Structure formats: structure tokens, C-alpha cells
Amino acid sequence: MREGLAHSERGPKGGFTLTRQPEKITLLHIYQAFDNNMEKTDCPMARNKCPFEHCLFGGILGELEGRLDDFLGSQTLASFVNREEQGKEQSPGEEEQGKV
């Protein structure tokens, strides 16, 4: 894997194993491993040169990406898995499914 997060093993008993503990892998590491080709300066209108004197987005997209990076960097794979496991135990409306 590009970011060195997992090791692959071929064969019938092969698969993927993490190269680090889940507590040491952030969601930002994972995001960057799969989406490392998008530049933060890419225009959302897919233009090489802006037809306007000033960008219509006025730096909002850069700020949004910075906040997303901060959030993803603060969340570990372990915390994500734990949250998903807790969600399975406490699915919304689960208690009401048996009621008529």
C-alpha cells in the first residue's frame, strides 16, 4: 500500500495485515493513501485558470480542507472501529422494531 499502512500476502492464506497498531493510524493517513493525487489548489470548477479576477470561493475550500485534515488527523482507526462496533450494539430504532 502506498502509505505503508498494510502489508499484503499472496496465496490461499494471504490477505492484508496492518503494519502499525490501529491506535497509531489516523483516518487522515487512510484518506491520503487513497486520495493522494488531488491537490489542495485544484479548482472545483475544473479550470486551469480562473475566469474571474478573484476566486468565487474566496479561500473557503482551502479552510474546509484544512478543517477536514485536522478532524481526520484526530481520529484513529481504532476509535473508528470502536465507534462502529458500538453503533452495531445500539442501532437507532432497534428497540422499537419488535413493538406493534
Order of alpha helices (4+ residues) and beta strands (2+ residues): beta-beta-alpha-alpha-alpha
